[in-house]
Amino acid sequence: MDNKTRFLVYCVEIYKTTNKLNGRQVIQLFKQYGIDEYIVNCYNALHTTGPEYIINDISGLIEKRKK
């Protein structure tokens, strides 16, 4: 498993825990709104931030893409 994939798994786990969802729900949500691709494409910037920033960034992006 490469670093980007490990980081994606980490993001799924912290998002899941923060939002009280299960893994399947988070993966479905990430795929629906392209968050999985965003995380992999923005790995270089995101992996240097903390979990709180990551959660806020993902949540904001989901809300923006819902519209």
Residue frames as qw, qx, qy, qz and C-alpha x, y, z in Angstrom:
[[0.000, 0.891, 0.453, 0.000, 0.00, 0.00, 0.00],
 [0.433, 0.394, -0.023, 0.810, 1.46, 3.37, -0.99],
 [0.173, -0.177, -0.423, 0.872, 1.45, 6.54, 1.14],
 [0.325, -0.076, -0.209, -0.919, -1.50, 8.11, -0.68],
 [0.626, -0.271, -0.657, -0.321, -3.65, 5.04, -0.09],
 [0.469, -0.259, -0.658, 0.529, -2.64, 4.92, 3.58],
 [0.002, 0.082, 0.195, -0.977, -3.54, 8.58, 3.91],
 [0.480, -0.190, -0.443, -0.733, -6.92, 8.01, 2.27],
 [0.617, -0.321, -0.717, 0.044, -7.63, 5.23, 4.79],
 [0.306, -0.192, -0.476, 0.802, -6.57, 7.58, 7.60],
 [0.213, -0.042, -0.079, -0.973, -8.96, 10.26, 6.32],
 [0.590, -0.278, -0.614, -0.443, -11.82, 7.74, 6.11],
 [0.561, -0.295, -0.689, 0.352, -11.14, 6.67, 9.70],
 [0.154, -0.178, -0.357, 0.904, -11.00, 10.16, 11.18],
 [0.360, -0.110, -0.278, -0.884, -14.07, 11.28, 9.22],
 [0.601, -0.275, -0.720, -0.210, -15.92, 8.12, 10.31],
 [0.450, -0.293, -0.637, 0.552, -15.09, 8.63, 13.98],
 [0.022, -0.090, -0.145, 0.985, -15.86, 12.35, 13.98],
 [0.462, -0.011, -0.252, -0.850, -19.22, 11.96, 12.24],
 [0.529, -0.047, 0.740, -0.413, -20.26, 8.68, 13.90],
 [0.765, 0.410, -0.222, -0.444, -20.59, 6.85, 10.58],
 [0.864, -0.161, 0.454, 0.147, -19.46, 3.41, 9.54],
 [0.350, -0.381, 0.581, 0.628, -16.77, 2.78, 6.95],
 [0.335, 0.408, 0.763, 0.373, -19.22, 1.85, 4.21],
 [0.078, 0.906, 0.395, -0.130, -21.13, 5.12, 4.68],
 [0.218, -0.789, 0.243, 0.520, -17.96, 7.19, 4.51],
 [0.382, -0.127, 0.716, 0.571, -16.66, 5.42, 1.42],
 [0.271, 0.633, 0.691, 0.220, -20.01, 5.87, -0.31],
 [0.042, -0.944, -0.188, 0.267, -20.07, 9.57, 0.64],
 [0.327, -0.608, 0.436, 0.577, -16.47, 10.09, -0.49],
 [0.369, 0.128, 0.761, 0.518, -17.13, 8.43, -3.85],
 [0.189, 0.780, 0.596, 0.020, -20.41, 10.31, -4.36],
 [0.001, -0.987, -0.053, 0.154, -18.74, 13.70, -3.94],
 [0.692, 0.608, -0.203, 0.332, -15.29, 12.85, -5.34],
 [0.424, -0.847, 0.293, -0.133, -13.59, 13.23, -1.97],
 [0.895, -0.193, 0.317, 0.248, -11.47, 10.12, -2.46],
 [0.663, 0.527, 0.161, 0.506, -9.96, 11.60, -5.64],
 [0.053, -0.932, 0.080, -0.350, -9.53, 14.98, -3.95],
 [0.689, -0.666, 0.283, 0.031, -7.61, 13.43, -1.05],
 [0.855, 0.025, 0.319, 0.408, -5.29, 11.49, -3.36],
 [0.481, 0.693, 0.166, 0.510, -4.75, 14.46, -5.70],
 [0.109, -0.874, 0.147, -0.451, -4.10, 16.88, -2.83],
 [0.889, -0.292, -0.263, 0.233, -2.03, 14.47, -0.76],
 [0.575, 0.246, -0.216, 0.749, 1.08, 16.66, -0.76],
 [0.129, -0.498, 0.114, -0.850, -0.77, 19.56, 0.85],
 [0.721, -0.474, -0.165, -0.478, -3.21, 17.65, 3.04],
 [0.868, -0.151, -0.425, 0.207, -0.89, 15.14, 4.67],
 [0.402, 0.218, -0.380, 0.804, 0.98, 17.95, 6.42],
 [0.363, -0.452, 0.037, -0.814, -2.15, 19.23, 8.18],
 [0.183, -0.104, 0.833, -0.512, -3.85, 18.02, 11.33],
 [0.028, 0.342, 0.935, 0.085, -7.00, 15.92, 11.61],
 [0.118, 0.667, 0.471, -0.564, -9.19, 18.89, 12.53],
 [0.155, 0.539, -0.336, -0.757, -8.20, 20.74, 9.36],
 [0.045, 0.047, -0.906, -0.418, -8.76, 17.63, 7.25],
 [0.079, 0.498, 0.842, -0.193, -12.26, 17.06, 8.69],
 [0.147, 0.708, 0.216, -0.656, -13.21, 20.70, 8.15],
 [0.093, 0.429, -0.576, -0.690, -11.82, 20.66, 4.61],
 [0.018, -0.141, -0.953, -0.267, -13.67, 17.47, 3.66],
 [0.092, 0.596, 0.711, -0.362, -16.91, 18.64, 5.27],
 [0.140, 0.664, -0.019, -0.734, -16.74, 21.98, 3.49],
 [0.091, 0.272, -0.738, -0.611, -16.05, 20.34, 0.16],
 [0.042, 0.335, 0.940, 0.049, -18.99, 17.95, 0.57],
 [0.128, 0.692, 0.479, -0.525, -21.32, 20.84, 1.40],
 [0.117, 0.579, -0.316, -0.742, -20.06, 22.81, -1.59],
 [0.089, 0.135, -0.862, -0.481, -20.51, 19.86, -3.96],
 [0.177, 0.428, 0.852, -0.245, -24.03, 19.12, -2.68],
 [0.240, 0.670, 0.191, -0.676, -25.22, 22.38, -4.21]]
